[in-house]
C-alpha cells in the first residue's frame, strides 16, 4: 500500500471507489498511523475505520451505518 491510498482493502474494495467524505477519513487515519506503524498496518487500520462507519450497499454505493443511541 502506498501513501496516496492506491491499492485495495483485504475485502477487495478500492480507495478510488470511496466517496470523497470517506476518502478524507481514510486518509486522515492512514496518515496518523503511517508514522507509527508503516504503510501496510496503516492501511489496515484505515480500512477498519471505513468498515466501522460505512458499508457498500446492494446498489454499489457506500452508505453510512446507522448509529443506535
TORNULUM-908023 format. One record per atom (N, C-alpha, C, O, CB): residue number from 1; residue in three letters; atom name; x negated, y, z. Coordinates in steps of 0.1 Angstrom, whole numbers, always signed. Glycine has a CB too. Layout:
@nr = NUM rest = ALA atom = CA X = X Y = Y Z = Z
...
END
This chain:
@nr = 1 rest = UNK atom = N X = -9 Y = -12 Z = +0
@nr = 1 rest = UNK atom = CA X = +0 Y = +0 Z = +0
@nr = 1 rest = UNK atom = C X = -9 Y = +12 Z = +0
@nr = 1 rest = UNK atom = O X = -18 Y = +13 Z = +8
@nr = 1 rest = UNK atom = CB X = +10 Y = +0 Z = +12
@nr = 2 rest = UNK atom = N X = -6 Y = +21 Z = -9
@nr = 2 rest = UNK atom = CA X = -14 Y = +33 Z = -10
@nr = 2 rest = UNK atom = C X = -7 Y = +44 Z = -2
@nr = 2 rest = UNK atom = O X = +5 Y = +43 Z = +1
@nr = 2 rest = UNK atom = CB X = -16 Y = +38 Z = -24
@nr = 3 rest = UNK atom = N X = -14 Y = +55 Z = +1
@nr = 3 rest = UNK atom = CA X = -9 Y = +66 Z = +9
@nr = 3 rest = UNK atom = C X = +3 Y = +73 Z = +3
@nr = 3 rest = UNK atom = O X = +12 Y = +78 Z = +11
@nr = 3 rest = UNK atom = CB X = -19 Y = +76 Z = +12
@nr = 4 rest = UNK atom = N X = +5 Y = +73 Z = -10
@nr = 4 rest = UNK atom = CA X = +16 Y = +81 Z = -16
@nr = 4 rest = UNK atom = C X = +29 Y = +74 Z = -15
@nr = 4 rest = UNK atom = O X = +39 Y = +80 Z = -19
@nr = 4 rest = UNK atom = CB X = +12 Y = +83 Z = -30
@nr = 5 rest = UNK atom = N X = +30 Y = +61 Z = -11
@nr = 5 rest = UNK atom = CA X = +43 Y = +54 Z = -10
@nr = 5 rest = UNK atom = C X = +45 Y = +45 Z = -21
@nr = 5 rest = UNK atom = O X = +56 Y = +39 Z = -22
@nr = 5 rest = UNK atom = CB X = +54 Y = +64 Z = -10
@nr = 6 rest = UNK atom = N X = +35 Y = +42 Z = -29
@nr = 6 rest = UNK atom = CA X = +36 Y = +33 Z = -40
@nr = 6 rest = UNK atom = C X = +37 Y = +19 Z = -34
@nr = 6 rest = UNK atom = O X = +32 Y = +17 Z = -23
@nr = 6 rest = UNK atom = CB X = +24 Y = +34 Z = -50
@nr = 7 rest = UNK atom = N X = +43 Y = +10 Z = -41
@nr = 7 rest = UNK atom = CA X = +44 Y = -4 Z = -36
@nr = 7 rest = UNK atom = C X = +58 Y = -7 Z = -32
@nr = 7 rest = UNK atom = O X = +67 Y = +1 Z = -33
@nr = 7 rest = UNK atom = CB X = +34 Y = -6 Z = -25
@nr = 8 rest = UNK atom = N X = +59 Y = -19 Z = -27
@nr = 8 rest = UNK atom = CA X = +72 Y = -24 Z = -23
@nr = 8 rest = UNK atom = C X = +72 Y = -29 Z = -8
@nr = 8 rest = UNK atom = O X = +62 Y = -32 Z = -3
@nr = 8 rest = UNK atom = CB X = +77 Y = -35 Z = -32
@nr = 9 rest = UNK atom = N X = +84 Y = -29 Z = -3
@nr = 9 rest = UNK atom = CA X = +86 Y = -35 Z = +11
@nr = 9 rest = UNK atom = C X = +84 Y = -50 Z = +10
@nr = 9 rest = UNK atom = O X = +84 Y = -56 Z = -1
@nr = 9 rest = UNK atom = CB X = +99 Y = -31 Z = +17
@nr = 10 rest = UNK atom = N X = +84 Y = -57 Z = +21
@nr = 10 rest = UNK atom = CA X = +83 Y = -71 Z = +21
@nr = 10 rest = UNK atom = C X = +96 Y = -77 Z = +16
@nr = 10 rest = UNK atom = O X = +97 Y = -89 Z = +11
@nr = 10 rest = UNK atom = CB X = +81 Y = -76 Z = +36
@nr = 11 rest = UNK atom = N X = +107 Y = -69 Z = +16
@nr = 11 rest = UNK atom = CA X = +120 Y = -74 Z = +11
@nr = 11 rest = UNK atom = C X = +121 Y = -71 Z = -4
@nr = 11 rest = UNK atom = O X = +132 Y = -74 Z = -10
@nr = 11 rest = UNK atom = CB X = +132 Y = -67 Z = +18
@nr = 12 rest = UNK atom = N X = +111 Y = -64 Z = -10
@nr = 12 rest = UNK atom = CA X = +111 Y = -61 Z = -24
@nr = 12 rest = UNK atom = C X = +117 Y = -48 Z = -28
@nr = 12 rest = UNK atom = O X = +118 Y = -45 Z = -40
@nr = 12 rest = UNK atom = CB X = +119 Y = -72 Z = -31
@nr = 13 rest = UNK atom = N X = +120 Y = -39 Z = -19
@nr = 13 rest = UNK atom = CA X = +125 Y = -26 Z = -22
@nr = 13 rest = UNK atom = C X = +114 Y = -17 Z = -25
@nr = 13 rest = UNK atom = O X = +103 Y = -17 Z = -19
@nr = 13 rest = UNK atom = CB X = +134 Y = -21 Z = -10
@nr = 14 rest = UNK atom = N X = +116 Y = -8 Z = -35
@nr = 14 rest = UNK atom = CA X = +106 Y = +1 Z = -39
@nr = 14 rest = UNK atom = C X = +108 Y = +15 Z = -33
@nr = 14 rest = UNK atom = O X = +119 Y = +20 Z = -31
@nr = 14 rest = UNK atom = CB X = +105 Y = +2 Z = -54
@nr = 15 rest = UNK atom = N X = +97 Y = +22 Z = -29
@nr = 15 rest = UNK atom = CA X = +97 Y = +35 Z = -24
@nr = 15 rest = UNK atom = C X = +104 Y = +44 Z = -33
@nr = 15 rest = UNK atom = O X = +112 Y = +53 Z = -29
@nr = 15 rest = UNK atom = CB X = +83 Y = +40 Z = -21
@nr = 16 rest = UNK atom = N X = +102 Y = +43 Z = -46
@nr = 16 rest = UNK atom = CA X = +108 Y = +52 Z = -56
@nr = 16 rest = UNK atom = C X = +123 Y = +51 Z = -57
@nr = 16 rest = UNK atom = O X = +129 Y = +60 Z = -62
@nr = 16 rest = UNK atom = CB X = +102 Y = +49 Z = -70
@nr = 17 rest = UNK atom = N X = +129 Y = +40 Z = -52
@nr = 17 rest = UNK atom = CA X = +144 Y = +39 Z = -53
@nr = 17 rest = UNK atom = C X = +151 Y = +45 Z = -41
@nr = 17 rest = UNK atom = O X = +163 Y = +46 Z = -41
@nr = 17 rest = UNK atom = CB X = +147 Y = +24 Z = -54
@nr = 18 rest = UNK atom = N X = +143 Y = +50 Z = -31
@nr = 18 rest = UNK atom = CA X = +149 Y = +56 Z = -19
@nr = 18 rest = UNK atom = C X = +154 Y = +70 Z = -22
@nr = 18 rest = UNK atom = O X = +148 Y = +77 Z = -30
@nr = 18 rest = UNK atom = CB X = +139 Y = +56 Z = -8
@nr = 19 rest = UNK atom = N X = +165 Y = +74 Z = -16
@nr = 19 rest = UNK atom = CA X = +170 Y = +88 Z = -17
@nr = 19 rest = UNK atom = C X = +159 Y = +97 Z = -11
@nr = 19 rest = UNK atom = O X = +151 Y = +93 Z = -2
@nr = 19 rest = UNK atom = CB X = +184 Y = +90 Z = -10
@nr = 20 rest = UNK atom = N X = +159 Y = +110 Z = -15
@nr = 20 rest = UNK atom = CA X = +149 Y = +119 Z = -10
@nr = 20 rest = UNK atom = C X = +149 Y = +120 Z = +5
@nr = 20 rest = UNK atom = O X = +138 Y = +121 Z = +11
@nr = 20 rest = UNK atom = CB X = +152 Y = +133 Z = -16
@nr = 21 rest = UNK atom = N X = +160 Y = +120 Z = +11
@nr = 21 rest = UNK atom = CA X = +160 Y = +121 Z = +26
@nr = 21 rest = UNK atom = C X = +153 Y = +110 Z = +33
@nr = 21 rest = UNK atom = O X = +146 Y = +111 Z = +42
@nr = 21 rest = UNK atom = CB X = +175 Y = +122 Z = +31
@nr = 22 rest = UNK atom = N X = +155 Y = +98 Z = +27
@nr = 22 rest = UNK atom = CA X = +149 Y = +86 Z = +33
@nr = 22 rest = UNK atom = C X = +134 Y = +86 Z = +29
@nr = 22 rest = UNK atom = O X = +126 Y = +81 Z = +37
@nr = 22 rest = UNK atom = CB X = +156 Y = +73 Z = +27
@nr = 23 rest = UNK atom = N X = +130 Y = +91 Z = +17
@nr = 23 rest = UNK atom = CA X = +116 Y = +91 Z = +14
@nr = 23 rest = UNK atom = C X = +109 Y = +100 Z = +24
@nr = 23 rest = UNK atom = O X = +97 Y = +97 Z = +28
@nr = 23 rest = UNK atom = CB X = +114 Y = +97 Z = -1
@nr = 24 rest = UNK atom = N X = +115 Y = +112 Z = +27
@nr = 24 rest = UNK atom = CA X = +108 Y = +121 Z = +37
@nr = 24 rest = UNK atom = C X = +106 Y = +114 Z = +50
@nr = 24 rest = UNK atom = O X = +95 Y = +115 Z = +56
@nr = 24 rest = UNK atom = CB X = +117 Y = +133 Z = +39
@nr = 25 rest = UNK atom = N X = +116 Y = +106 Z = +55
@nr = 25 rest = UNK atom = CA X = +115 Y = +99 Z = +68
@nr = 25 rest = UNK atom = C X = +104 Y = +89 Z = +67
@nr = 25 rest = UNK atom = O X = +96 Y = +87 Z = +76
@nr = 25 rest = UNK atom = CB X = +128 Y = +93 Z = +72
@nr = 26 rest = UNK atom = N X = +104 Y = +81 Z = +56
@nr = 26 rest = UNK atom = CA X = +94 Y = +71 Z = +54
@nr = 26 rest = UNK atom = C X = +80 Y = +77 Z = +54
@nr = 26 rest = UNK atom = O X = +71 Y = +72 Z = +60
@nr = 26 rest = UNK atom = CB X = +97 Y = +63 Z = +40
@nr = 27 rest = UNK atom = N X = +78 Y = +88 Z = +46
@nr = 27 rest = UNK atom = CA X = +65 Y = +94 Z = +45
@nr = 27 rest = UNK atom = C X = +60 Y = +99 Z = +59
@nr = 27 rest = UNK atom = O X = +49 Y = +98 Z = +62
@nr = 27 rest = UNK atom = CB X = +65 Y = +105 Z = +35
@nr = 28 rest = UNK atom = N X = +69 Y = +106 Z = +66
@nr = 28 rest = UNK atom = CA X = +66 Y = +111 Z = +79
@nr = 28 rest = UNK atom = C X = +61 Y = +100 Z = +89
@nr = 28 rest = UNK atom = O X = +51 Y = +101 Z = +96
@nr = 28 rest = UNK atom = CB X = +77 Y = +119 Z = +86
@nr = 29 rest = UNK atom = N X = +68 Y = +89 Z = +89
@nr = 29 rest = UNK atom = CA X = +64 Y = +77 Z = +97
@nr = 29 rest = UNK atom = C X = +51 Y = +71 Z = +92
@nr = 29 rest = UNK atom = O X = +42 Y = +68 Z = +100
@nr = 29 rest = UNK atom = CB X = +75 Y = +67 Z = +97
@nr = 30 rest = UNK atom = N X = +50 Y = +70 Z = +79
@nr = 30 rest = UNK atom = CA X = +38 Y = +64 Z = +73
@nr = 30 rest = UNK atom = C X = +25 Y = +73 Z = +77
@nr = 30 rest = UNK atom = O X = +15 Y = +67 Z = +81
@nr = 30 rest = UNK atom = CB X = +39 Y = +63 Z = +58
@nr = 31 rest = UNK atom = N X = +27 Y = +86 Z = +75
@nr = 31 rest = UNK atom = CA X = +15 Y = +95 Z = +78
@nr = 31 rest = UNK atom = C X = +11 Y = +94 Z = +92
@nr = 31 rest = UNK atom = O X = -1 Y = +94 Z = +96
@nr = 31 rest = UNK atom = CB X = +19 Y = +109 Z = +74
@nr = 32 rest = UNK atom = N X = +21 Y = +93 Z = +101
@nr = 32 rest = UNK atom = CA X = +18 Y = +93 Z = +116
@nr = 32 rest = UNK atom = C X = +11 Y = +79 Z = +119
@nr = 32 rest = UNK atom = O X = +1 Y = +79 Z = +127
@nr = 32 rest = UNK atom = CB X = +31 Y = +94 Z = +124
@nr = 33 rest = UNK atom = N X = +15 Y = +69 Z = +114
@nr = 33 rest = UNK atom = CA X = +10 Y = +55 Z = +116
@nr = 33 rest = UNK atom = C X = -4 Y = +53 Z = +109
@nr = 33 rest = UNK atom = O X = -12 Y = +45 Z = +114
@nr = 33 rest = UNK atom = CB X = +20 Y = +45 Z = +113
@nr = 34 rest = UNK atom = N X = -6 Y = +59 Z = +98
@nr = 34 rest = UNK atom = CA X = -17 Y = +57 Z = +90
@nr = 34 rest = UNK atom = C X = -30 Y = +59 Z = +97
@nr = 34 rest = UNK atom = O X = -40 Y = +52 Z = +97
@nr = 34 rest = UNK atom = CB X = -17 Y = +65 Z = +77
@nr = 35 rest = UNK atom = N X = -30 Y = +70 Z = +105
@nr = 35 rest = UNK atom = CA X = -42 Y = +74 Z = +112
@nr = 35 rest = UNK atom = C X = -45 Y = +64 Z = +124
@nr = 35 rest = UNK atom = O X = -57 Y = +62 Z = +128
@nr = 35 rest = UNK atom = CB X = -41 Y = +88 Z = +118
@nr = 36 rest = UNK atom = N X = -35 Y = +57 Z = +129
@nr = 36 rest = UNK atom = CA X = -36 Y = +48 Z = +140
@nr = 36 rest = UNK atom = C X = -40 Y = +34 Z = +135
@nr = 36 rest = UNK atom = O X = -48 Y = +27 Z = +141
@nr = 36 rest = UNK atom = CB X = -24 Y = +48 Z = +148
@nr = 37 rest = UNK atom = N X = -33 Y = +29 Z = +124
@nr = 37 rest = UNK atom = CA X = -33 Y = +15 Z = +121
@nr = 37 rest = UNK atom = C X = -37 Y = +12 Z = +106
@nr = 37 rest = UNK atom = O X = -38 Y = +0 Z = +103
@nr = 37 rest = UNK atom = CB X = -20 Y = +10 Z = +123
@nr = 38 rest = UNK atom = N X = -39 Y = +22 Z = +98
@nr = 38 rest = UNK atom = CA X = -43 Y = +19 Z = +84
@nr = 38 rest = UNK atom = C X = -31 Y = +17 Z = +75
@nr = 38 rest = UNK atom = O X = -19 Y = +18 Z = +80
@nr = 38 rest = UNK atom = CB X = -52 Y = +7 Z = +83
@nr = 39 rest = UNK atom = N X = -33 Y = +15 Z = +63
@nr = 39 rest = UNK atom = CA X = -22 Y = +15 Z = +53
@nr = 39 rest = UNK atom = C X = -12 Y = +4 Z = +54
@nr = 39 rest = UNK atom = O X = +0 Y = +7 Z = +54
@nr = 39 rest = UNK atom = CB X = -28 Y = +14 Z = +40
@nr = 40 rest = UNK atom = N X = -16 Y = -8 Z = +55
@nr = 40 rest = UNK atom = CA X = -6 Y = -19 Z = +55
@nr = 40 rest = UNK atom = C X = +3 Y = -19 Z = +67
@nr = 40 rest = UNK atom = O X = +15 Y = -20 Z = +65
@nr = 40 rest = UNK atom = CB X = -14 Y = -33 Z = +55
@nr = 41 rest = UNK atom = N X = -3 Y = -17 Z = +79
@nr = 41 rest = UNK atom = CA X = +5 Y = -16 Z = +91
@nr = 41 rest = UNK atom = C X = +14 Y = -4 Z = +90
@nr = 41 rest = UNK atom = O X = +26 Y = -4 Z = +95
@nr = 41 rest = UNK atom = CB X = -4 Y = -15 Z = +103
@nr = 42 rest = UNK atom = N X = +9 Y = +8 Z = +86
@nr = 42 rest = UNK atom = CA X = +17 Y = +20 Z = +85
@nr = 42 rest = UNK atom = C X = +29 Y = +18 Z = +75
@nr = 42 rest = UNK atom = O X = +40 Y = +23 Z = +78
@nr = 42 rest = UNK atom = CB X = +8 Y = +32 Z = +80
@nr = 43 rest = UNK atom = N X = +27 Y = +11 Z = +64
@nr = 43 rest = UNK atom = CA X = +38 Y = +8 Z = +55
@nr = 43 rest = UNK atom = C X = +48 Y = -1 Z = +61
@nr = 43 rest = UNK atom = O X = +60 Y = +2 Z = +60
@nr = 43 rest = UNK atom = CB X = +33 Y = +2 Z = +42
@nr = 44 rest = UNK atom = N X = +44 Y = -11 Z = +69
@nr = 44 rest = UNK atom = CA X = +54 Y = -20 Z = +76
@nr = 44 rest = UNK atom = C X = +62 Y = -12 Z = +86
@nr = 44 rest = UNK atom = O X = +74 Y = -14 Z = +87
@nr = 44 rest = UNK atom = CB X = +47 Y = -31 Z = +82
@nr = 45 rest = UNK atom = N X = +56 Y = -3 Z = +93
@nr = 45 rest = UNK atom = CA X = +63 Y = +5 Z = +103
@nr = 45 rest = UNK atom = C X = +73 Y = +14 Z = +97
@nr = 45 rest = UNK atom = O X = +84 Y = +16 Z = +101
@nr = 45 rest = UNK atom = CB X = +53 Y = +13 Z = +112
@nr = 46 rest = UNK atom = N X = +68 Y = +21 Z = +86
@nr = 46 rest = UNK atom = CA X = +77 Y = +30 Z = +78
@nr = 46 rest = UNK atom = C X = +89 Y = +23 Z = +73
@nr = 46 rest = UNK atom = O X = +100 Y = +28 Z = +73
@nr = 46 rest = UNK atom = CB X = +69 Y = +37 Z = +67
@nr = 47 rest = UNK atom = N X = +87 Y = +11 Z = +67
@nr = 47 rest = UNK atom = CA X = +98 Y = +3 Z = +62
@nr = 47 rest = UNK atom = C X = +108 Y = -1 Z = +73
@nr = 47 rest = UNK atom = O X = +120 Y = -1 Z = +71
@nr = 47 rest = UNK atom = CB X = +94 Y = -9 Z = +54
@nr = 48 rest = UNK atom = N X = +102 Y = -5 Z = +84
@nr = 48 rest = UNK atom = CA X = +111 Y = -9 Z = +95
@nr = 48 rest = UNK atom = C X = +120 Y = +3 Z = +100
@nr = 48 rest = UNK atom = O X = +131 Y = +1 Z = +103
@nr = 48 rest = UNK atom = CB X = +102 Y = -13 Z = +107
@nr = 49 rest = UNK atom = N X = +114 Y = +15 Z = +99
@nr = 49 rest = UNK atom = CA X = +122 Y = +27 Z = +102
@nr = 49 rest = UNK atom = C X = +134 Y = +29 Z = +93
@nr = 49 rest = UNK atom = O X = +145 Y = +33 Z = +96
@nr = 49 rest = UNK atom = CB X = +113 Y = +39 Z = +103
@nr = 50 rest = UNK atom = N X = +131 Y = +27 Z = +80
@nr = 50 rest = UNK atom = CA X = +141 Y = +28 Z = +70
@nr = 50 rest = UNK atom = C X = +152 Y = +17 Z = +72
@nr = 50 rest = UNK atom = O X = +164 Y = +21 Z = +72
@nr = 50 rest = UNK atom = CB X = +135 Y = +25 Z = +55
@nr = 51 rest = UNK atom = N X = +148 Y = +5 Z = +75
@nr = 51 rest = UNK atom = CA X = +158 Y = -6 Z = +77
@nr = 51 rest = UNK atom = C X = +166 Y = -4 Z = +90
@nr = 51 rest = UNK atom = O X = +177 Y = -10 Z = +91
@nr = 51 rest = UNK atom = CB X = +151 Y = -19 Z = +77
@nr = 52 rest = UNK atom = N X = +161 Y = +3 Z = +100
@nr = 52 rest = UNK atom = CA X = +168 Y = +5 Z = +112
@nr = 52 rest = UNK atom = C X = +179 Y = +16 Z = +110
@nr = 52 rest = UNK atom = O X = +189 Y = +16 Z = +117
@nr = 52 rest = UNK atom = CB X = +159 Y = +10 Z = +123
@nr = 53 rest = UNK atom = N X = +178 Y = +24 Z = +100
@nr = 53 rest = UNK atom = CA X = +187 Y = +35 Z = +98
@nr = 53 rest = UNK atom = C X = +195 Y = +35 Z = +85
@nr = 53 rest = UNK atom = O X = +205 Y = +41 Z = +84
@nr = 53 rest = UNK atom = CB X = +180 Y = +48 Z = +99
@nr = 54 rest = UNK atom = N X = +191 Y = +27 Z = +75
@nr = 54 rest = UNK atom = CA X = +197 Y = +27 Z = +62
@nr = 54 rest = UNK atom = C X = +198 Y = +12 Z = +57
@nr = 54 rest = UNK atom = O X = +191 Y = +3 Z = +62
@nr = 54 rest = UNK atom = CB X = +189 Y = +35 Z = +52
@nr = 55 rest = UNK atom = N X = +208 Y = +10 Z = +48
@nr = 55 rest = UNK atom = CA X = +208 Y = -3 Z = +41
@nr = 55 rest = UNK atom = C X = +212 Y = +0 Z = +27
@nr = 55 rest = UNK atom = O X = +218 Y = +10 Z = +23
@nr = 55 rest = UNK atom = CB X = +219 Y = -12 Z = +48
@nr = 56 rest = UNK atom = N X = +208 Y = -10 Z = +19
@nr = 56 rest = UNK atom = CA X = +212 Y = -9 Z = +4
@nr = 56 rest = UNK atom = C X = +225 Y = -15 Z = +2
@nr = 56 rest = UNK atom = O X = +227 Y = -27 Z = +5
@nr = 56 rest = UNK atom = CB X = +201 Y = -16 Z = -5
@nr = 57 rest = UNK atom = N X = +235 Y = -7 Z = -2
@nr = 57 rest = UNK atom = CA X = +249 Y = -12 Z = -3
@nr = 57 rest = UNK atom = C X = +250 Y = -21 Z = -15
@nr = 57 rest = UNK atom = O X = +241 Y = -22 Z = -24
@nr = 57 rest = UNK atom = CB X = +258 Y = -1 Z = -4
@nr = 58 rest = UNK atom = N X = +262 Y = -27 Z = -17
@nr = 58 rest = UNK atom = CA X = +265 Y = -35 Z = -28
@nr = 58 rest = UNK atom = C X = +264 Y = -28 Z = -41
@nr = 58 rest = UNK atom = O X = +261 Y = -35 Z = -52
@nr = 58 rest = UNK atom = CB X = +279 Y = -41 Z = -26
@nr = 59 rest = UNK atom = N X = +266 Y = -15 Z = -41
@nr = 59 rest = UNK atom = CA X = +265 Y = -7 Z = -54
@nr = 59 rest = UNK atom = C X = +251 Y = -4 Z = -57
@nr = 59 rest = UNK atom = O X = +248 Y = +2 Z = -68
@nr = 59 rest = UNK atom = CB X = +274 Y = +5 Z = -52
@nr = 60 rest = UNK atom = N X = +242 Y = -7 Z = -48
@nr = 60 rest = UNK atom = CA X = +228 Y = -4 Z = -51
@nr = 60 rest = UNK atom = C X = +223 Y = +9 Z = -45
@nr = 60 rest = UNK atom = O X = +211 Y = +13 Z = -46
@nr = 60 rest = UNK atom = CB X = +225 Y = -4 Z = -65
@nr = 61 rest = UNK atom = N X = +233 Y = +16 Z = -39
@nr = 61 rest = UNK atom = CA X = +229 Y = +29 Z = -33
@nr = 61 rest = UNK atom = C X = +225 Y = +27 Z = -18
@nr = 61 rest = UNK atom = O X = +230 Y = +18 Z = -11
@nr = 61 rest = UNK atom = CB X = +241 Y = +39 Z = -33
@nr = 62 rest = UNK atom = N X = +216 Y = +35 Z = -13
@nr = 62 rest = UNK atom = CA X = +212 Y = +34 Z = +1
@nr = 62 rest = UNK atom = C X = +222 Y = +42 Z = +9
@nr = 62 rest = UNK atom = O X = +224 Y = +54 Z = +6
@nr = 62 rest = UNK atom = CB X = +197 Y = +39 Z = +3
@nr = 63 rest = UNK atom = N X = +227 Y = +36 Z = +19
@nr = 63 rest = UNK atom = CA X = +237 Y = +43 Z = +28
@nr = 63 rest = UNK atom = C X = +232 Y = +42 Z = +42
@nr = 63 rest = UNK atom = O X = +226 Y = +32 Z = +47
@nr = 63 rest = UNK atom = CB X = +251 Y = +36 Z = +26
@nr = 64 rest = UNK atom = N X = +235 Y = +53 Z = +50
@nr = 64 rest = UNK atom = CA X = +231 Y = +52 Z = +64
@nr = 64 rest = UNK atom = C X = +240 Y = +42 Z = +72
@nr = 64 rest = UNK atom = O X = +251 Y = +40 Z = +69
@nr = 64 rest = UNK atom = CB X = +233 Y = +66 Z = +71
@nr = 65 rest = UNK atom = N X = +233 Y = +35 Z = +81
@nr = 65 rest = UNK atom = CA X = +240 Y = +26 Z = +90
@nr = 65 rest = UNK atom = C X = +249 Y = +34 Z = +100
@nr = 65 rest = UNK atom = O X = +245 Y = +45 Z = +104
@nr = 65 rest = UNK atom = CB X = +230 Y = +17 Z = +98
@nr = 66 rest = UNK atom = N X = +260 Y = +29 Z = +103
@nr = 66 rest = UNK atom = CA X = +269 Y = +35 Z = +113
@nr = 66 rest = UNK atom = C X = +263 Y = +34 Z = +127
@nr = 66 rest = UNK atom = O X = +258 Y = +24 Z = +131
@nr = 66 rest = UNK atom = CB X = +283 Y = +29 Z = +112
@nr = 67 rest = UNK atom = N X = +264 Y = +45 Z = +134
@nr = 67 rest = UNK atom = CA X = +259 Y = +46 Z = +148
@nr = 67 rest = UNK atom = C X = +271 Y = +44 Z = +157
@nr = 67 rest = UNK atom = O X = +281 Y = +51 Z = +155
@nr = 67 rest = UNK atom = CB X = +251 Y = +59 Z = +151
@nr = 68 rest = UNK atom = N X = +270 Y = +36 Z = +166
@nr = 68 rest = UNK atom = CA X = +281 Y = +34 Z = +176
@nr = 68 rest = UNK atom = C X = +277 Y = +41 Z = +189
@nr = 68 rest = UNK atom = O X = +266 Y = +40 Z = +194
@nr = 68 rest = UNK atom = CB X = +284 Y = +19 Z = +179
@nr = 69 rest = UNK atom = N X = +287 Y = +48 Z = +194
@nr = 69 rest = UNK atom = CA X = +285 Y = +56 Z = +207
@nr = 69 rest = UNK atom = C X = +286 Y = +46 Z = +219
@nr = 69 rest = UNK atom = O X = +284 Y = +51 Z = +230
@nr = 69 rest = UNK atom = CB X = +294 Y = +67 Z = +208
END
